[in-house]
């Protein structure tokens, strides 16, 4: 992998961790948002799984 790709992946991971921390803080401060955020996080995990599967499939085609 090139250095640029690794840098972009690192930045995406860091931003994702910040967003997860922010969502945790919001749920802690406003417990009524627990159910909608659970649904949103489930959707985000599914999206991550699809992107990972697509990346692995693309890597095997090379």
Backbone bond lengths (Angstrom), bond angles and torsions (degrees), N, CA, C in turn:
res aa  C-N    CA-C-N  psi(-1)  N-CA   C-N-CA  omega(-1)  CA-C   N-CA-C  phi
1 X - - - 1.457 - - 1.520 108.44 -
2 X 1.297 114.05 147.22 1.451 117.78 179.23 1.524 110.40 -78.81
3 X 1.296 114.78 164.79 1.462 120.37 -179.44 1.519 111.22 -64.35
4 X 1.306 117.10 -37.01 1.465 120.79 -179.96 1.527 111.30 -63.97
5 X 1.319 116.56 -42.58 1.464 120.36 179.25 1.522 110.26 -63.66
6 X 1.322 117.29 -43.32 1.459 120.36 178.78 1.522 111.71 -63.64
7 X 1.324 117.50 -38.37 1.459 121.50 178.46 1.524 110.54 -65.57
8 X 1.311 117.30 -42.84 1.467 120.57 179.26 1.525 110.55 -64.77
9 X 1.316 117.86 -41.49 1.465 121.22 177.99 1.524 110.30 -63.36
10 X 1.311 117.47 -43.18 1.460 121.16 178.18 1.526 111.21 -61.02
11 X 1.314 116.93 -44.11 1.461 120.38 178.90 1.524 111.54 -64.60
12 X 1.320 117.69 -39.78 1.462 120.55 177.46 1.526 111.61 -63.73
13 X 1.307 116.78 -39.15 1.467 120.28 177.83 1.518 110.28 -65.42
14 X 1.325 117.68 -43.90 1.460 120.53 179.90 1.523 111.86 -64.02
15 X 1.317 117.36 -42.78 1.467 120.66 178.51 1.527 110.25 -65.32
16 X 1.315 116.86 -39.40 1.465 120.31 178.30 1.524 111.08 -62.63
17 X 1.321 117.04 -42.48 1.464 120.12 177.63 1.523 111.61 -63.45
18 X 1.322 116.89 -39.01 1.463 119.75 176.86 1.527 111.27 -63.90
19 X 1.315 117.06 -41.05 1.465 120.27 179.16 1.521 111.85 -66.44
20 X 1.323 117.55 -39.14 1.457 120.42 177.35 1.522 110.11 -64.45
21 X 1.313 116.88 -41.08 1.464 120.18 176.24 1.514 112.19 -63.24
22 X 1.318 116.78 -40.90 1.464 121.04 177.97 1.525 110.83 -63.55
23 X 1.324 117.17 -43.62 1.460 120.00 178.58 1.523 111.28 -63.82
24 X 1.323 116.84 -38.99 1.458 119.72 176.55 1.516 112.01 -62.42
25 X 1.321 116.35 -40.61 1.467 120.62 178.50 1.529 110.93 -65.49
26 X 1.330 116.66 -42.58 1.467 120.46 -179.72 1.526 110.58 -62.89
27 X 1.336 117.09 -42.79 1.455 119.90 179.35 1.526 110.66 -66.77
28 X 1.323 116.87 -35.41 1.456 120.39 178.13 1.531 111.01 -65.29
29 X 1.339 116.03 -40.51 1.464 120.15 -178.20 1.524 112.74 -79.30
30 X 1.331 117.65 -31.95 1.461 122.42 -178.55 1.524 109.21 -128.90
31 X 1.330 117.55 86.84 1.477 120.60 -176.15 1.533 113.77 -60.58
32 X 1.329 118.80 -21.79 1.470 120.51 -179.69 1.528 111.72 -66.51
33 X 1.318 118.36 -18.62 1.466 121.85 -179.15 1.526 112.83 -87.95
34 X 1.316 117.19 6.32 1.462 120.05 -175.11 1.522 112.37 -62.03
35 X 1.322 118.15 -45.34 1.469 120.58 -177.83 1.537 112.48 -67.57
36 X 1.342 119.96 -48.52 1.469 118.19 179.00 1.530 113.21 -62.66
37 X 1.320 117.01 -36.48 1.459 118.73 179.49 1.525 111.41 -71.51
38 X 1.318 117.27 -31.18 1.464 119.66 175.90 1.527 110.19 -63.60
39 X 1.306 116.77 -41.45 1.464 121.14 177.66 1.531 110.37 -65.08
40 X 1.324 116.65 -42.28 1.465 120.36 179.74 1.525 111.37 -65.13
41 X 1.324 116.87 -40.95 1.461 119.90 179.30 1.531 111.17 -67.57
42 X 1.321 117.27 -35.75 1.460 120.41 176.18 1.524 110.30 -63.12
43 X 1.316 115.92 -42.51 1.465 119.90 176.42 1.515 112.28 -62.26
44 X 1.324 116.61 -39.98 1.466 120.31 178.61 1.524 111.41 -66.02
45 X 1.331 116.63 -38.12 1.466 119.39 177.85 1.524 111.48 -66.83
46 X 1.325 116.68 -38.98 1.459 119.61 176.57 1.523 111.54 -64.59
47 X 1.330 116.73 -40.90 1.463 120.71 177.19 1.525 110.65 -61.89
48 X 1.322 116.89 -42.41 1.462 120.59 178.44 1.521 111.22 -63.13
49 X 1.320 116.82 -38.70 1.461 120.38 178.80 1.522 111.05 -65.41
50 X 1.316 117.18 -41.30 1.467 120.76 179.23 1.523 110.66 -66.03
51 X 1.322 117.33 -42.76 1.467 120.86 179.24 1.526 110.20 -63.81
52 X 1.328 117.03 -41.54 1.464 120.44 178.66 1.524 110.90 -63.87
53 X 1.307 116.74 -43.74 1.463 119.82 178.72 1.525 111.30 -63.11
54 X 1.332 116.71 -40.65 1.467 120.04 178.64 1.529 111.15 -65.80
55 X 1.323 116.82 -39.19 1.460 120.02 179.45 1.515 110.97 -66.87
56 X 1.327 116.63 -39.78 1.469 119.63 178.14 1.526 110.97 -67.07
57 X 1.316 116.96 -38.50 1.455 119.88 178.37 1.527 111.09 -65.86
58 X 1.325 116.20 -40.00 1.468 120.01 178.64 1.523 111.06 -67.13
59 X 1.326 116.35 -35.65 1.471 119.48 -179.59 1.532 111.14 -69.11
60 X 1.318 117.80 -33.21 1.462 119.96 -179.63 1.530 111.73 -75.36
61 X 1.317 117.59 -20.12 1.468 120.62 179.85 1.518 112.58 -80.05
62 X 1.299 116.90 -14.45 1.482 118.73 -178.49 1.483 111.96 -72.40
